[in-house]
Amino acid sequence: MAFAPMGIMNQMWAANDVSDRDAIRTALDEIVHADALGFSSVWIGEHHHVRPENPFYGRIPASEIFLAHIAALTKRIRVGTGVRVLSTTSAQRTAEEMSLLHLLTEGRVEFGVGLGANQIVEEDRATKAARFRALLDELIGILSGEIGPAIAPRPDPSILRNIWAAARDEGSIDHLAARGVNLVIGQAEMPHVQAPYVARYRASGGKGLTRGVRLVFVAPTRAEAIERSRVAGESYFRLMLGKGYHKQAVESGAASAAPQTDEEKRRLASFIIGSPEEVAAELDAYVETTGIDQLDVMVQIPGLATEDVRRSMSLVQDEVRPRLALNRTALTRSVA
């Protein structure tokens, strides 16, 4: 049976006491392992600035450079930006890097794009969203040749089909649908909050694919999964809860401001753990709730032992992925 595509999202987070060199070396080893296991893709998060006030922070500010190295180390896995922050460089520079990376990887590349957070100036959401749409339009114009002068390497037409944009506001989602850009939703937001984004994209005429990601940790039993992820979970909860998506959920009345149990914290942080059967069931529920076409998993957060991450990846590939209902949907789509 052919499986639906499933990739890995790696935010490239590492604890404050881990060196950049060690964080990158560990990630590379895990990505090569993912390639050998047969995962479809790996996306790398883009993060800027050291954040000593947080329990961990991202280590890759220039994902295209890292992806070129990954592509040289691997055989078949597709590599992707997850996501490229459009506001950090000009649209021309972004287009040039996309075109060169496509050439270097022989087309084995996907491009997630988003606006990200402005590290210098605080902007309201409407201003950020409008700036994102303008940058995206300029990028598409350069890649398609509608905006000159022409860049080198000459962009391959398939690049445009492999752009995925992260967006949450209705105006930007409508814009993606109109421009034929695929939609991607992230790993931390709760499923019932994400579902309207996918529905809006389709209602606005979006014909592209929709893609989501969940943080998962798999062990042979739920008890072992809980025990082996305990330290990592505590660190992750400190970063994710009480702010961002959780704060918005509290303000809307959808979540408790002070979750008491680890199970409730995992639910609010969208952290799925358990046996292969349990994780597959939760992933099926996520796909059913959101309506996404493609599912990726995030398997690494600081505090998880490397051997546990590798075992979890193997269990996802060998025992979770074959159980997913999305496989039947993908088969129906391919037959049609």
C-alpha positions in Angstrom: 0.0 0.0 0.0 1.3 3.4 -0.9 1.4 5.8 2.0 0.4 9.5 2.0 3.4 11.8 2.1 4.7 12.5 5.6 7.6 14.8 6.3 9.5 15.9 9.4 9.5 19.5 10.8 12.6 20.4 12.8 12.6 23.8 14.4 16.3 23.4 15.2 15.7 24.3 18.8 18.5 23.4 21.3 18.8 24.1 25.1 20.9 27.0 26.2 23.8 24.8 27.4 24.1 23.0 24.0 26.6 24.4 21.6 25.6 25.4 18.1 28.0 22.8 16.7 26.5 20.0 18.8 23.0 21.0 18.0 23.6 21.0 14.3 25.6 17.8 14.3 22.8 16.0 16.2 20.1 17.4 13.8 22.1 16.2 10.8 22.4 12.7 12.1 18.7 12.6 12.8 17.9 13.9 9.3 20.1 11.3 7.6 18.2 8.7 9.7 14.9 10.2 8.5 16.1 9.9 4.9 17.0 6.2 5.4 13.7 5.5 7.1 11.8 6.9 4.1 10.2 10.1 5.3 9.1 12.3 2.5 10.6 15.6 3.5 12.3 17.6 6.2 11.6 21.3 6.8 14.0 23.4 8.8 12.8 26.3 11.0 14.3 29.8 10.6 15.1 31.6 13.9 17.0 34.8 14.7 18.8 36.0 17.9 20.0 34.2 21.0 17.2 34.0 23.7 18.8 33.3 27.1 15.5 34.0 28.9 14.0 30.9 27.2 14.8 27.3 28.0 15.9 26.8 24.4 16.1 28.7 21.1 16.5 28.1 17.4 20.0 27.8 15.8 19.4 28.3 12.1 19.0 31.8 10.8 19.8 31.0 7.1 17.9 27.8 6.3 18.8 27.7 2.6 22.5 27.2 3.4 21.7 24.4 5.9 19.3 22.8 3.4 21.9 22.7 0.7 24.2 20.8 3.1 21.4 18.4 4.0 20.7 17.7 0.4 24.3 16.8 -0.2 24.2 14.3 2.7 20.9 12.6 1.8 19.6 10.6 -1.1 15.9 11.1 -1.6 14.3 13.2 1.1 13.0 16.6 0.0 14.2 19.6 1.9 12.2 22.6 2.8 12.2 26.0 4.6 9.9 26.0 7.5 9.3 28.8 7.2 11.4 31.3 5.3 10.7 34.7 6.9 10.1 37.0 4.0 10.7 40.2 5.9 14.4 39.5 6.5 15.6 40.0 2.9 14.4 41.6 -0.3 12.1 39.6 -2.5 14.7 39.5 -5.2 17.3 37.9 -2.8 14.7 35.4 -1.7 13.9 34.4 -5.3 17.6 34.1 -6.1 18.2 31.8 -3.2 15.1 29.7 -4.0 16.2 29.3 -7.6 19.8 28.4 -6.7 18.7 25.9 -4.0 16.3 24.3 -6.5 19.2 23.8 -8.9 21.6 22.5 -6.3 19.1 19.9 -5.0 17.9 18.9 -8.5 14.4 20.0 -7.6 14.3 18.1 -4.3 13.1 21.2 -2.4 10.0 22.9 -1.0 9.5 26.4 0.2 7.5 27.3 3.3 7.2 31.1 3.6 5.8 33.4 6.3 6.2 36.8 7.8 7.5 35.9 11.2 8.0 38.4 14.0 9.5 41.8 13.4 12.4 41.8 15.9 12.9 45.6 15.8 9.6 47.3 15.4 6.3 46.3 16.9 3.5 46.2 14.3 -0.2 45.5 14.5 -1.4 42.3 12.9 -3.1 44.1 10.0 0.1 45.9 9.1 2.1 42.7 9.3 -0.4 40.8 7.1 -0.5 43.5 4.5 3.3 43.5 4.3 3.4 39.8 4.0 1.0 39.8 1.1 3.0 42.5 -0.7 6.3 40.6 -0.3 4.7 37.4 -1.5 3.3 39.1 -4.6 6.7 40.5 -5.4 8.3 37.2 -4.9 5.9 35.4 -7.1 6.3 38.1 -9.7 10.1 37.7 -9.8 9.9 33.9 -9.9 7.3 34.0 -12.8 9.2 36.6 -14.8 6.4 39.1 -14.5 8.7 41.5 -12.5 12.1 42.2 -14.0 15.0 42.3 -14.5 15.4 38.5 -14.9 17.3 36.8 -12.2 20.0 34.0 -12.3 19.8 31.1 -12.0 16.6 31.3 -14.1 13.7 30.1 -11.9 12.3 26.7 -12.8 8.5 26.9 -13.2 8.0 24.1 -10.6 9.2 26.4 -7.8 5.9 28.2 -7.8 4.0 24.9 -7.3 6.2 24.1 -4.3 5.5 27.3 -2.3 3.6 26.8 1.0 2.6 29.9 2.9 1.7 30.1 6.6 -1.2 32.5 7.2 -3.9 32.9 9.9 -5.8 36.1 9.0 -8.7 35.9 6.6 -7.3 38.5 4.2 -4.0 36.6 3.7 -5.7 33.2 3.4 -8.0 34.7 0.7 -4.9 36.0 -1.0 -3.2 32.6 -1.0 -6.2 31.1 -2.5 -6.4 33.7 -5.2 -2.6 33.4 -6.1 -2.7 29.6 -6.1 -0.3 29.2 -3.2 -0.5 26.1 -0.9 -1.4 26.7 2.7 0.5 25.4 5.7 -0.6 25.5 9.4 1.8 25.0 12.3 2.6 22.6 15.1 1.5 24.4 18.2 -2.0 25.7 17.6 -5.0 23.6 18.6 -6.9 21.7 15.9 -10.2 23.4 16.3 -8.5 26.8 15.9 -6.8 25.7 12.7 -9.8 24.2 11.1 -11.3 27.5 10.0 -8.1 28.4 8.2 -8.4 25.4 6.0 -12.1 25.9 5.5 -11.6 29.6 4.6 -8.9 28.6 2.0 -11.3 26.2 0.3 -14.2 28.6 0.5 -12.1 31.3 -1.1 -11.4 29.0 -4.1 -8.0 27.7 -3.0 -7.0 24.8 -5.3 -3.7 24.1 -3.7 -2.8 21.6 -1.0 -3.1 22.2 2.7 -0.6 20.9 5.2 -0.3 20.6 8.9 2.2 19.4 11.5 1.9 17.9 15.0 4.6 17.3 17.6 4.7 13.6 18.4 6.7 11.3 20.6 6.2 7.5 20.3 7.3 4.7 22.5 6.2 1.0 22.7 3.8 1.9 25.5 2.1 5.1 26.8 3.7 4.7 30.2 7.2 4.7 28.6 6.3 7.6 26.3 5.2 9.6 29.3 8.3 8.8 31.3 10.9 9.3 28.5 9.3 12.7 27.5 8.8 14.1 30.9 11.8 16.4 31.1 11.4 17.6 27.5 7.7 18.2 28.1 8.4 20.4 31.2 10.8 22.5 29.2 8.4 22.8 26.2 5.5 23.8 28.4 7.6 26.6 30.0 8.1 28.0 26.6 4.7 27.5 25.0 2.1 27.9 27.7 1.0 31.2 29.1 1.8 33.1 25.9 1.2 33.0 22.2 -1.4 30.5 21.0 -2.2 29.4 24.6 -2.8 33.0 25.7 -5.1 33.5 22.7 -7.0 30.3 23.6 -7.4 31.5 27.2 -8.7 34.9 26.0 -11.3 33.2 23.8 -12.4 30.9 26.6 -11.2 27.8 24.9 -8.5 26.9 27.4 -7.7 27.1 31.1 -5.2 29.7 32.1 -3.6 27.4 34.6 -3.7 23.7 33.4 -3.0 21.4 36.4 -2.1 18.1 34.8 0.6 17.1 32.4 -2.1 15.6 30.2 -3.9 18.9 30.0 -0.7 20.7 29.3 0.1 18.4 26.4 -3.3 19.0 25.0 -3.0 22.7 25.1 0.5 22.6 23.6 -0.5 20.1 21.0 2.0 17.5 22.1 0.9 14.0 21.1 2.6 11.1 23.0 1.8 7.4 23.4 2.0 4.0 21.8 1.9 3.8 18.0 -1.9 2.9 18.1 -2.6 5.9 20.4 -0.6 8.4 18.3 -2.1 7.2 15.1 -5.6 7.7 16.5 -4.8 11.2 17.6 -3.2 12.1 14.3 -6.3 10.8 12.5 -8.5 13.0 14.7 -6.3 16.0 13.9 -6.6 15.4 10.2 -10.4 14.9 10.5 -10.8 18.1 12.5 -8.6 20.4 10.4 -9.3 18.9 6.9 -5.7 19.1 5.8 -4.4 17.1 2.8 -0.9 16.4 4.1 0.5 15.6 7.5 4.0 16.2 8.8 5.4 15.4 12.3 7.8 17.2 14.6 9.8 14.6 16.5 12.5 16.6 18.2 12.4 19.1 21.1 15.2 19.8 23.6 15.3 17.3 26.4 14.5 14.2 24.3 17.5 11.8 24.2 18.8 11.3 20.7 18.3 7.5 20.9 14.6 8.1 21.9 14.1 10.5 19.0 15.5 8.0 16.6 13.3 5.2 18.0 10.3 7.4 17.9 11.0 8.2 14.2 11.3 4.5 13.5 8.0 3.8 15.2 6.3 6.6 13.4 7.5 5.3 10.0 6.9 1.6 10.7 3.8 1.5 13.0 2.1 4.9 13.0 2.2 5.9 9.3 0.7 2.6 8.0 -2.3 3.1 10.3 -3.3 6.6 9.2 -6.6 7.1 7.5 -5.0 9.8 5.3 -3.4 6.9 3.3 -6.8 5.9 2.0 -7.6 9.5 1.1 -4.3 9.8 -0.8 -5.0 6.6 -2.6 -8.5 7.8 -3.6 -7.0 11.1 -4.9 -4.3 9.3 -6.9 -6.8 7.0 -8.5 -9.1 9.9 -9.4 
